[in-house]
Amino acid sequence: MLELEHGFRVVDVYARLTPDEGDGTPGPWGRTITADRLEREMHQAGITRSVVFPPAKPDTSYVAPNNGVARRSVDRPFIAFARINGTRHPEHTARGRLRNAVSRREDHHTTPDDVEMYAYDDRFHGFVLDPTVDDYPDEDVLATLEDVGLPVIVRGGTDAPPAALSDALLGRAFPVVVAHFGGHPLNRSLMHEMIDLLGEYDDCYLETSFVRLRDTLERAILEHPDRVLFGSGAPTCHPNVAVMETLTLDVSEDMFRRVFSKNACRVIDGVSPDARAWG
């Protein structure tokens, strides 16, 4: 595929990298590709830096996968985020409150010490969480996340709706980037509910991967031009496709520059033009 020419500096804040080097065939957590191929695809799309993290796996410690992603980011334009998990369930339901009353942290769960280890390891620049697989961090882990202040990317969707994200994560002393506009898969009402919440939470941002609704994307960018970050969703979606879809939006060139790069540079250390890639 020829390199996409668009004239913008592009930062991708949502790309999955499988540490055991996928071969391009679908696996239990979606399509996997090698780090080399992911780098080539990002280059084809004109993407200069990519936030990468391991896939979510239930009841699993993420220490080894996180370290594997960090190793494969060496000498590549990849910015590693550490995947974390938790023991908490949404408090806005009676079932969630009951489960929280009896839940306990087990060996595979992320601890406050784990968070500090990742935060002070210069290979990692933030955290990623999929509450549909791994639930939410407990209060001790959240307090440590606030202490270190690094951004947290959280998968939002029908099983992790805006109300649950608001109760569990928003309003804390760290930036939260809600993936897929909080409405995966393509739940328009949840996406608009998440856009509404941007008016309540100053340190909340939305990420664009798998959002195929032009009016929804344009509404968020026009109303909150500093709060939308481009994400490709690679390798499930080719980054070339994600960039081209974004370029079809009816917004100004200045807003494209914010979505593609400037907003990410304000939230994530390591993606700015003068930042040195790890390794």
N, C-alpha and C positions, 0 to 999 in steps of 0.2 A: 504493500500500500504506500502511495506517495505521501510525503510529509505535508501536513495541512498547513497552509499559509493564511494567517489571519491578522498578524501585526500586533497581537497582544501578548504580554507576559502572563502566563497562566500557571497558577498553583492549584493542584488537585488535593483536596483535604480528605478524600475518602477512597482508599484503594486497599484491597485485601491482598496480602502476600503470604503464601503457604510456606512455612519454613522448610518442609521436607521436599521442596522443589517439585511442584506439580508438572505433569506432562501435557496439559491442555485438555485432558478428558474430564468429564463431570465427576465430581466426588460427592460425598455425603453432605458437604457444605457448599456446593456449587462448583463452577468451573475453576480449575487451578492451572496456573502457568508458572514457568520458571521466572526467577528474578531478572534474568537477562532478557527474556521476552517481554516482561512487563516494562522494563526500561526502554526497549525498542518501541513498544506501542506508545509509551508516553512521549518519546521523542517524535514519533510520527504525528502526534496530535499537537506538537508545539508546547508541551507542558514542561516547565523548567524544574519544578520541585513537586514531590508527591508524598503525602502523609500515608504511611503504610502500617498495617497491623495484622496479626494472625486471625484466622477465622475463629468464630465462637464454637466451643464444644462444651456440652453440659457436663457438670460434675468432674471438671478437669482443672488441675493447676496450670496456670498460664506462664509460670516462670520459664520453663524450657522453650515454649513457642515464642515468647517475647524476646528471649535472648537470640533465638534463631533468626527472627526478623531483623534484629539489630545487627547481627553478623552479616546478613545479606544486604544491608544498607551501606556497608563499607564501600567507599569509592563509587557510590551511585548517588543520583540526585533524590534519594529517599530520606524521609524524615520519619523515624520510628516512633510509634505510640505504643504504650504498654496496655494490653487488654487486662481488665480487672473483672472480678465478679463479686457477688455479695450474698447475703442471707435474708434480706428484707423484702417484703411484698408491699404492694400499694396499700396505703393506709386509708384510702377513700372508700374501701369496701369492707364489709364485716368479715368476710372470709380472710382478707389480707391481714386485718388486725388480729384475728384468731391465730393465724399461722405465725405471725410475728411473736406472739406470746410464747410460743414453744420452740422457735427456731434457734439454732446454735451454730456458731462458726465451726466448720470442719477443716481438715488438713488442706483441702484443695481450695479453700476460700482465701481471697485476698485479705491480708492483714494490714494494720497501720505501718508495721515495719516494712512490708513489701512496697507500700506506696512511697515511703521515704527512700527506700533503696532505688526505685526507679527514678524518683524525682532528682536525686543527687548523682545519678549516673548520667553523664552528658551524652549518652547514646539515645536517650529518650526525651521527648519534648512534650509529652502529654499522655492522656489516657483515653481508652475507648471502652464502652460498656454496651452490651446488648441485654437489656432487662428481660426480653422474651426468652432468653436462654439461661441467663445467670442471675436474675433478680437484681436487687439494688444494694448498694453498700450499706452497712450498719452505721450507727452514729459515730463510732470511734474512727472508722475509715473515712467517713465524710469530714470529720474534724481535721484529720491529717491532710486530706485533699485541700481543705481550706488553708491549712498552714503553708502548704507548698505552692498553691495558687496556679498550678498548671491547668491548661484547658482540658475539658472532658468532652469527648464526642459520644453521644448516646443515640442509639437506634430508636427512632420513634415510629409508631404505627398503631394498628388496630389493637394489638396486645400490649402496647405501651403508649396509651393515648396522652394528649396534653395534660389532662387533669392529674394523671399518675406521675408524669414527669415533673409537674409543678410541685406536687406534694413531696416528692422524693429528692429533687435535685435543684430546682430553680431557686434563685434568691440567695444562693450561697456565695462565699467569697472566692469563687473561681468561675471562669467563663465556661458556659455550656453550649456546645454546638449540637443542635438537634438534627440528626440525619433524616433525609427523605422528607423534609418539611413536616415531620411528625405524623405522616399519614400513610405510611407504607402498608399495603400496596394500593396506591392511587385512591385513597379515601379523601375526596375533595373537602368534605365538611371538617375532618380532623385537621387538614392542612390549613384551612382558613381559621380554625380555632387556634392553631399554633401561631399563625401570623398575628392574630389579635393579642396573644400573650406577649409579643415583642414590646407592646406598649406598657406592659407592667414590669418587665424585667430588663434592666439595662445591660446585663452581661449575658444575655441569651442571643444566640445566632442560629440561623437555619442553613442547612446544606442541601444542595440541589440534586443529588443523584437519585435516579429513578422517578423524578417528578416530571411527568410528560404533559402536564397541563399548562399551556402557555399563559392563560389568563391568571392562573394562580401564581406562577413565577413572576409575571409582570407586576401583579399587585404588590407582592412582597418587596420587589426591588424598587418600585416607584414610591411606596410608602415608607420603606426602611432601607434606603440604599446602602447604609453602612453595616447592615446586619445579615447579609446574604453572602455565603461562601460557595464557590464552585466545587463540586465533587463529581467524579466520573462514575463511581461504583465499579471500577475495574477489579477483577477481570471479567465479571459477569457482563458488563457493558464495555465495549471497546471505547477507550477515551476519545478517539477521533469522533465517534458518534455523539458522545456527550458534549464535546466542544461545539460541534456543528449545530446540535439542537439548541444550545444556549445562544449561539450567534443569530438564530432566527427571531429572537425576541425583539420587540419594538421598544427599545430603551436607548438612551443616549450613549455615546462613546465613553463618556466619563463614567457612567454607571457600569458599563462592561468592564472597565479597568478596575473598578472597586470590587465587583463580584469575582473577577478572574484572579486578582492578586492583592490589591490594596487592603481589603478587609482581612484577608488571611494573615497578612503581614502584621496587622495590629494585634491579632489574637494569638498567633503561634510563632514562637521563637524558632529560627532556623529556616524560615521560608523566604525571608527578605533577600533582595538581590545581592547584598554584601555579606550574607551569612555563609559560613563555611560548612559544607556538608560533612557529616561525621565520617571519620576514617582518614 
